[in-house]
Amino acid sequence: MNDAMKTKAAVLCQVNEPLRIEELHLPELKPGQVLVKIAYSGICRSQFNEISGLKGEDKYLPHTLGHEGSGVVEAVGAGVKKVKKGDRVVLTWIKSSGCDVMSARYERSDGSFVNSGAISTFLTKAVISENRLVKISDKMPLKEAALLGCAVPTGAGIVMNTLKVRSGDSIAVFGVGGIGLSALLAAKLKKINTVIAVDIVDSKLNFATELGATHIVNAKKQNALKEILQTTDMNGVDYAIECAGKKESMETALKSVRDNGGICIIAGNLPKEETISIDPFDLIKGKRIIGTWGGETNPDRDIALYADLFLADKLKLSKLITREYELEKINSAFNELSQEKTGRILIRNVVKEC
């Protein structure tokens, strides 16, 4: 096997076990697939839950992971029209235009296989479905571009697409990790007057003030609902965005929105089969609770927009990145994520900036 046909990958072999770094054989490209040399990948709680078995039975073991990143196209399969060799791209789990090819498989040296899906990014080279890629300008740094695959489209997308906020609105963001911080950046961009960050880690809350929060609440030390109501003259906020993936914060987020039109958005992930409780009278009072699918993002439209805003120095993506790890140290990265003391962690792979 020559080096051009190899990739290193972080493989989940069993839940509740560390990822294994393996050298795998790249498959031939199917029609609609693209081979990408990965530059950076973001990690988030969704993958942590998967590794920890919190999403329920995993029928696809062993398999690769990762759903946001950036890189450079190395080759394209038949029928691919969206990108070509040499293009710089964002990799995103959110479907866009192009062919939809649901799976890839990588071969081990012993002849066994490692499963993958339409997108995986914890590899040095990855086979990706065309509709999980968006071409970006050569001016867009690949490091910050990796955030445009999940964290920013989801967090900023909730503010700009799902809610279509206006400057006079008020927002509470529960959980200021990558998605919550992206929501804060978008709220600042939209000149929202009242932006309340809620978390249980003081360092994250202090960081949130740098990115646009006008008020902070430590839910471990303070009564979050009481603090939000006092900040809003007992009315509640127009919008609450739950990004922490915690039962308590989801329930509090709904209670924190105003009567007669307040909206609570659930973006966080609970472990499988864990549920939340709500008071039906909150719904009768006109409060709403809804979900979001990647911030209702249209990747072909929105990723280019966020890149342009970054290049115009209007969207401070660099501030979201708090740590970088090499692929071989990915388990250390997930250990840091589990401590809930960071913004967005990136896995750095092989592509170097020009």
Backbone torsions as a table, in degrees:
resi	resn	phi	psi	omega
1	MET	NA	119.0	178.7
2	ASN	-83.1	161.4	-172.6
3	ASP	-60.9	-29.9	-179.0
4	ALA	-65.2	-22.1	-178.2
5	MET	-101.4	12.1	-178.1
6	LYS	-111.8	157.7	169.7
7	THR	-144.2	148.1	168.0
8	LYS	-93.4	142.5	-177.6
9	ALA	-144.2	147.6	170.0
10	ALA	-90.8	116.7	-171.0
11	VAL	-113.3	131.9	172.1
12	LEU	-89.3	110.7	-179.6
13	CYS	-96.1	-37.0	176.1
14	GLN	-144.3	142.4	176.8
15	VAL	-66.2	152.4	-177.9
16	ASN	64.4	23.0	172.7
17	GLU	-127.1	153.2	177.8
18	PRO	-60.3	150.5	172.9
19	LEU	-66.0	145.3	178.2
20	ARG	-103.8	134.5	174.9
21	ILE	-87.0	117.0	-176.4
22	GLU	-126.3	152.2	172.4
23	GLU	-98.1	122.8	-173.5
24	LEU	-122.4	159.2	177.1
25	HIS	-91.2	130.4	178.7
26	LEU	-73.3	135.5	176.5
27	PRO	-77.6	161.8	171.0
28	GLU	-67.1	144.3	-178.2
29	LEU	-71.4	132.1	170.8
30	LYS	-81.7	161.8	171.9
31	PRO	-53.6	133.5	178.8
32	GLY	89.4	-1.9	179.5
33	GLN	-102.8	156.3	-177.1
34	VAL	-134.0	136.1	174.6
35	LEU	-93.6	123.9	-176.6
36	VAL	-122.3	132.3	169.3
37	LYS	-83.8	117.5	-172.1
38	ILE	-80.7	134.7	176.4
39	ALA	-97.5	-57.0	-178.7
40	TYR	-138.5	147.4	173.0
41	SER	-129.2	142.3	172.4
42	GLY	-93.2	151.0	174.0
43	ILE	-118.7	149.0	-179.2
44	CYS	-147.4	176.7	-174.2
45	ARG	-65.0	-25.3	178.8
46	SER	-59.1	-44.2	177.6
47	GLN	-70.7	-36.1	176.6
48	PHE	-59.0	-44.1	178.2
49	ASN	-62.5	-37.0	179.3
50	GLU	-66.3	-46.9	179.5
51	ILE	-62.2	-36.5	-176.0
52	SER	-84.5	0.2	179.0
53	GLY	76.1	17.0	-176.6
54	LEU	-83.0	-5.4	177.8
55	LYS	-96.9	6.5	180.0
56	GLY	95.3	-165.6	-177.2
57	GLU	-59.5	134.9	178.0
58	ASP	-106.0	108.5	-174.7
59	LYS	-88.6	-1.6	-171.2
60	TYR	-113.3	10.9	179.3
61	LEU	-63.9	144.2	-9.5
62	PRO	-78.0	150.5	179.8
63	HIS	-152.6	163.2	177.4
64	THR	-86.2	172.2	-175.3
65	LEU	-140.5	174.2	174.7
66	GLY	107.5	129.7	-176.5
67	HIS	-135.2	12.9	170.7
68	GLU	-145.7	140.7	-179.8
69	GLY	-179.1	-172.1	178.2
70	SER	-144.7	159.4	179.5
71	GLY	179.2	-165.0	-177.2
72	VAL	-128.6	133.7	-178.6
73	VAL	-69.2	130.3	177.5
74	GLU	-103.1	-33.0	-179.3
75	ALA	-161.3	156.5	178.7
76	VAL	-128.5	146.8	176.8
77	GLY	-84.2	175.0	179.9
78	ALA	-59.2	139.6	175.2
79	GLY	86.5	-7.0	-179.9
80	VAL	-77.1	123.8	-178.8
81	LYS	-118.7	-15.7	-170.4
82	LYS	-77.4	-36.3	-178.1
83	VAL	-134.8	164.4	177.9
84	LYS	-139.3	170.0	179.8
85	LYS	-55.6	133.9	178.8
86	GLY	95.2	-14.1	179.4
87	ASP	-69.5	142.1	171.3
88	ARG	-88.7	135.9	-171.7
89	VAL	-137.9	153.8	165.4
90	VAL	-97.8	136.5	175.9
91	LEU	-104.4	128.1	-175.6
92	THR	-140.2	144.4	176.7
93	TRP	-73.2	-15.9	-176.8
94	ILE	-81.3	124.4	-175.0
95	LYS	-65.8	139.9	175.2
96	SER	-127.0	-158.4	179.0
97	SER	-75.4	161.0	178.8
98	GLY	112.1	178.2	-178.9
99	CYS	-65.6	144.1	178.9
100	ASP	-112.3	101.3	-178.1
101	VAL	-115.1	114.3	-162.9
102	MET	-79.7	-18.0	-173.2
103	SER	-148.5	154.7	169.7
104	ALA	-140.3	157.0	176.5
105	ARG	-134.6	138.6	179.3
106	TYR	-111.2	140.1	-175.8
107	GLU	-98.1	135.8	172.5
108	ARG	-82.7	167.9	-179.2
109	SER	-65.7	-23.2	179.7
110	ASP	-88.4	3.8	178.4
111	GLY	92.6	-9.1	175.6
112	SER	-78.7	169.8	-172.6
113	PHE	-122.1	151.7	172.8
114	VAL	-114.2	125.8	-178.0
115	ASN	-77.1	155.5	173.9
116	SER	-144.5	-173.4	178.3
117	GLY	-131.6	-155.4	179.3
118	ALA	-67.0	-26.5	177.6
119	ILE	-144.8	136.6	166.8
120	SER	-148.0	142.3	-173.9
121	THR	-126.3	-5.6	179.0
122	PHE	-86.9	56.9	179.2
123	LEU	-143.0	163.0	173.3
124	THR	-81.6	-32.5	171.7
125	LYS	-136.1	140.4	-175.5
126	ALA	-140.2	145.9	174.4
127	VAL	-92.6	120.9	-171.1
128	ILE	-125.4	141.4	173.2
129	SER	-66.8	141.6	-177.1
130	GLU	-54.5	-36.6	-174.3
131	ASN	-81.6	6.1	172.2
132	ARG	-106.8	16.6	-178.6
133	LEU	-124.7	143.7	173.4
134	VAL	-134.0	125.1	178.0
135	LYS	-70.3	141.4	178.1
136	ILE	-125.6	163.6	178.8
137	SER	-64.7	148.4	175.2
138	ASP	-63.5	-17.7	179.5
139	LYS	-78.4	-17.9	-176.9
140	MET	-80.4	118.4	179.1
141	PRO	-61.2	139.3	-177.6
142	LEU	-67.7	-28.3	179.5
143	LYS	-62.4	-57.2	179.9
144	GLU	-67.5	-29.2	179.7
145	ALA	-61.0	-30.5	-179.2
146	ALA	-60.7	-29.7	-179.5
147	LEU	-69.2	-17.5	-175.9
148	LEU	-81.0	1.6	-180.0
149	GLY	-88.4	-24.3	-178.6
150	CYS	-150.7	-58.9	-171.5
151	ALA	-57.1	-52.8	-176.6
152	VAL	-72.4	-48.5	178.3
153	PRO	-57.0	-35.5	-180.0
154	THR	-76.0	-55.7	-176.4
155	GLY	-67.0	-53.5	178.9
156	ALA	-68.9	-34.1	-180.0
157	GLY	-62.9	-36.4	177.2
158	ILE	-59.7	-43.5	-178.8
159	VAL	-69.1	-43.9	-170.1
160	MET	-92.2	-30.0	-177.1
161	ASN	-106.1	-53.4	-175.1
162	THR	-66.3	-47.8	-174.5
163	LEU	-98.0	-25.7	-176.7
164	LYS	48.1	58.5	-173.7
165	VAL	-66.8	159.1	175.6
166	ARG	-122.0	162.6	-171.4
167	SER	-59.4	-30.1	-178.0
168	GLY	-83.8	-1.8	-176.6
169	ASP	-75.1	166.4	174.2
170	SER	-124.7	141.7	-175.5
171	ILE	-136.1	141.0	167.6
172	ALA	-116.3	129.8	179.2
173	VAL	-111.9	115.6	-179.3
174	PHE	-96.0	111.4	-178.1
175	GLY	95.4	107.7	-175.0
176	VAL	-112.7	58.8	166.2
177	GLY	-86.9	-152.2	-175.7
178	GLY	-59.1	-45.8	-177.8
179	ILE	-71.8	-44.8	178.5
180	GLY	-61.6	-41.8	178.5
181	LEU	-66.2	-34.8	176.5
182	SER	-65.0	-37.6	175.8
183	ALA	-63.7	-39.3	178.3
184	LEU	-64.0	-41.2	177.9
185	LEU	-60.2	-43.0	-180.0
186	ALA	-68.0	-38.0	178.1
187	ALA	-62.7	-39.9	177.2
188	LYS	-65.7	-40.7	178.8
189	LEU	-60.9	-36.6	-179.4
190	LYS	-86.2	2.8	176.2
191	LYS	60.0	43.6	176.9
192	ILE	-70.1	134.1	-174.9
193	ASN	-73.1	-41.3	-175.6
194	THR	-122.4	111.8	-179.6
195	VAL	-128.7	109.3	-174.6
196	ILE	-104.3	121.1	176.5
197	ALA	-97.7	129.9	-179.6
198	VAL	-120.9	126.7	178.6
199	ASP	-157.0	-177.1	178.3
200	ILE	-117.5	5.9	-178.1
201	VAL	-120.9	118.4	-175.9
202	ASP	-60.0	-40.1	-177.8
203	SER	-63.4	-36.8	177.5
204	LYS	-68.6	-37.7	179.5
205	LEU	-68.2	-39.3	176.7
206	ASN	-64.2	-38.3	176.4
207	PHE	-63.3	-38.3	-179.1
208	ALA	-61.1	-33.7	178.6
209	THR	-65.3	-30.4	178.1
210	GLU	-69.4	-25.8	-175.1
211	LEU	-101.7	4.7	172.5
212	GLY	132.0	-7.9	179.4
213	ALA	-68.8	132.3	176.4
214	THR	-92.2	-20.8	177.9
215	HIS	-141.8	149.1	177.4
216	ILE	-129.2	148.2	179.4
217	VAL	-136.7	123.5	172.5
218	ASN	-91.6	104.9	-174.4
219	ALA	-69.1	-11.4	176.6
220	LYS	-82.3	-28.0	-176.0
221	LYS	-107.8	-19.4	-174.3
222	GLN	-128.5	160.7	172.4
223	ASN	-82.7	104.5	-171.9
224	ALA	-60.2	-44.1	-178.4
225	LEU	-63.0	-45.2	179.8
226	LYS	-60.6	-43.7	-178.8
227	GLU	-64.2	-40.8	-179.8
228	ILE	-66.4	-42.9	179.6
229	LEU	-63.9	-41.2	178.9
230	GLN	-64.9	-36.5	179.5
231	THR	-66.7	-28.6	-175.7
232	THR	-109.1	28.7	179.0
233	ASP	54.9	36.8	176.4
234	MET	70.0	11.4	-179.6
235	ASN	-86.8	-30.6	-170.2
236	GLY	91.8	162.6	-179.2
237	VAL	-83.2	158.8	174.9
238	ASP	-67.2	-39.1	-175.5
239	TYR	-139.7	140.0	170.3
240	ALA	-122.2	134.2	179.7
241	ILE	-117.8	116.2	-178.4
242	GLU	-97.5	113.4	-177.9
243	CYS	-118.8	-1.5	-174.3
244	ALA	-81.1	-24.5	-177.3
245	GLY	70.2	37.7	-179.7
246	LYS	-122.5	138.8	179.7
247	LYS	-55.9	-47.9	-176.2
248	GLU	-63.3	-41.8	-177.6
249	SER	-71.7	-31.6	176.0
250	MET	-64.5	-43.9	-179.4
251	GLU	-67.7	-40.5	178.4
252	THR	-67.9	-37.2	-179.0
253	ALA	-58.8	-42.6	178.7
254	LEU	-64.8	-42.5	-179.7
255	LYS	-65.7	-24.4	-173.8
256	SER	-80.9	-13.5	-178.1
257	VAL	-86.2	155.3	-175.5
258	ARG	-70.3	157.9	172.1
259	ASP	-68.9	161.8	173.2
260	ASN	59.1	53.8	171.6
261	GLY	122.6	-5.7	176.9
262	GLY	-66.3	141.5	-175.5
263	ILE	-123.3	129.6	173.0
264	CYS	-104.8	124.6	179.3
265	ILE	-104.3	126.6	176.4
266	ILE	-99.3	113.5	177.0
267	ALA	-114.4	-17.5	-178.4
268	GLY	-77.4	162.9	-179.0
269	ASN	-111.2	121.2	171.3
270	LEU	-87.5	153.5	170.8
271	PRO	-56.4	149.0	-178.5
272	LYS	-55.4	136.9	177.5
273	GLU	76.9	-5.3	172.7
274	GLU	-81.2	138.2	-175.0
275	THR	-124.9	168.1	175.3
276	ILE	-115.8	161.4	177.9
277	SER	-116.7	139.0	176.5
278	ILE	-130.9	154.0	176.0
279	ASP	-88.3	115.8	-178.3
280	PRO	-56.3	-25.2	-179.5
281	PHE	-66.0	-27.0	174.7
282	ASP	-61.3	-37.0	178.6
283	LEU	-71.3	-38.4	178.3
284	ILE	-63.0	-32.2	178.9
285	LYS	-76.3	0.3	174.8
286	GLY	96.4	9.6	173.6
287	LYS	-79.7	150.0	-179.9
288	ARG	-127.3	145.7	173.8
289	ILE	-126.8	124.9	-176.9
290	ILE	-136.5	163.0	173.7
291	GLY	-98.4	-177.5	177.7
292	THR	-144.3	144.3	176.8
293	TRP	-112.3	88.8	178.8
294	GLY	61.0	36.1	179.5
295	GLY	64.8	25.6	179.6
296	GLU	51.3	41.0	-174.2
297	THR	-80.7	136.3	164.6
298	ASN	-101.3	100.0	-171.5
299	PRO	-56.4	-41.2	-177.6
300	ASP	-62.8	-31.3	178.5
301	ARG	-88.5	-49.4	-166.9
302	ASP	-79.4	-36.0	-179.6
303	ILE	-63.0	-40.8	176.4
304	ALA	-63.0	-38.9	178.4
305	LEU	-62.0	-48.8	-178.9
306	TYR	-64.0	-37.3	177.2
307	ALA	-63.6	-43.1	178.4
308	ASP	-63.2	-40.3	178.8
309	LEU	-65.0	-38.2	176.9
310	PHE	-65.2	-46.6	-178.3
311	LEU	-65.6	-24.7	176.8
312	ALA	-88.5	6.4	179.2
313	ASP	63.4	31.6	178.7
314	LYS	-105.8	-16.9	179.8
315	LEU	-125.1	108.4	-168.8
316	LYS	-84.3	67.7	-175.7
317	LEU	-64.4	-34.3	-175.2
318	SER	-59.6	-31.1	-178.5
319	LYS	-68.6	-21.1	-179.9
320	LEU	-70.7	-26.4	-172.6
321	ILE	-84.1	115.4	-176.8
322	THR	-106.1	-24.6	178.8
323	ARG	-151.7	155.2	172.4
324	GLU	-129.4	142.0	175.9
325	TYR	-131.1	148.1	169.3
326	GLU	-70.6	157.3	-179.1
327	LEU	-54.9	-39.2	-178.0
328	GLU	-64.6	-18.7	-178.8
329	LYS	-104.1	22.1	-172.9
330	ILE	-63.3	-31.4	178.2
331	ASN	-66.8	-32.9	174.5
332	SER	-66.1	-36.1	178.1
333	ALA	-63.6	-43.4	179.5
334	PHE	-69.5	-31.5	175.2
335	ASN	-63.8	-41.6	176.8
336	GLU	-64.6	-41.7	178.4
337	LEU	-59.1	-40.0	-177.6
338	SER	-64.2	-21.8	179.7
339	GLN	-81.9	-7.8	173.8
340	GLU	55.6	44.9	-178.7
341	LYS	-126.6	26.7	-172.1
342	THR	-143.3	167.1	174.4
343	GLY	-86.8	-108.4	178.0
344	ARG	-111.3	128.8	176.7
345	ILE	-98.4	136.0	177.1
346	LEU	-112.1	144.5	170.0
347	ILE	-98.5	122.2	-177.1
348	ARG	-97.6	128.0	-177.7
349	ASN	-108.5	-129.1	-163.5
350	VAL	-105.9	-20.5	-175.3
351	VAL	-75.3	133.2	175.5
352	LYS	-104.6	146.3	178.3
353	GLU	-66.0	145.4	177.5
354	CYS	-71.2	NA	NA
